[in-house]
Amino acid sequence: MEIIQVLANGIILGGLYACIAVGFSLVWGVLNIINMMHGSFIILGGYIAYFAFAHLGLHPYVMMPVAGALLFGFGYILQRGIINHVISAPVLTTLTLTFGLDMIIYNFITVVWSATPRRITLDLGQMDLGGILMPVDRITSFGLAFLLTGLLFLLLRTSRVGRAIVAVRMDRDAARLMGIRVNHIYAITFGIGAFMAGASGALLAVIFPVTPNLIPLFLGKAFVVCVIGGLGGVPGALVGGLALGLIESFAGHWLGPQHMMTTGFLLMLFLLLVKPTGLLGRKGYE
């Protein structure tokens, strides 16, 4: 029963990791940009949920789409107004740009709200699932994270915007010849990545404290998930997130919580050696 409890904890954690990473993976796969601001977007979503809960009494799950929508607008403007000017530059250039923008956002958060951890306490109790005890807030956050990831998958597969994103990802020049406004699709894709980050930040605010000190942690998790699962698609982020969540859960149980992150990064390094494209990635895909 103890192993089943650890397995359940890993699945819950992995679902949240997948939601964190799917927007990062989409931006990296479509725009070929390693978005160093992704962790800050997550924390901004968490702050939106926290202050709405603390000052307006609004439930963080209600604020999830609101936080996502606000971050979508911010991401769209940021990409269209700044990042789009260097979209064709080498990866190092866009990496440096997003890193510089992230420093601005990080310092803005620290100056305005300080680094003091803030926590949303819902106290929803625990659910007994045949001897497996799971906090209700974690189960709910996992369910909403899974729902968000599934909706993004449907968006990419069934909508005109989704098909345009996939077309740009596969061949930008051919997509432009077909009449697709590539710069607009780039901005929408970046906005969707910011939306997923902001929405997942609102979900994580129920479980983890909201503080800028967690920005590097969430960014690192997203990066590891993308390397494990593969870039550009929802299935890769989902598989990578679940794999990382399960590995960290069992590593924390057998080796101690201090080795959870180390084990995840060791898995990433191993995959880079034996399968650089990730579990579901395709060879030659950029």
C-alpha angles and dihedrals in degrees: 000000000000091000090050089052090052090047091052091049090051093051092050091048092045093053090054091047090052091053090048093050105038095080091045090050093048094052092045093048099044104033096027087231125136097215106213089183093068095096091050090051089055092051092046088055089050092051091050090053093044098050092043088053096042099044106022101029092235116154113247091231089056089050093051096090091039092054089046093050093049091050091046090058092045092048094046093052092044094052096041095044103038118003095046090067090067099030093118094046122105117284091254090061095052090042090055092046095051089044090055092047089049090054089054092050092044093052091044090054092046094049096044101039103013123223094280109131114244122197135196110218114197099162095205093161129227134299121222109216103183094312095325110115116208128171110245093227091057093048091049093047090049091051093049092045090052090047092051092049091049093049090052089051090052091047092055093045104041111024130079091237091050093050089048090053091050091048092051090047092053099042122354096189094048090048090053090051089053090059099261113146096232097189090052091049090049090054092046091050092050089047091052089051090052090046092055090047094050094045093048089048090058089051093047092050087072091057108027131039116261110240135133088238088077094057095093090045095055092042090052092049091052091049094050092047091052093050092048098044103030134250137286104019142079096235092057093051091046094050092043093048094049091046092051093045093051094045093049092046094052092040090053090049098046103029103024132263092275089070098049097096093039091056092051093052091047089055090051092051091048092052092047087059100044103025113012093178092063128240095300101019124117125235114253094015117140 
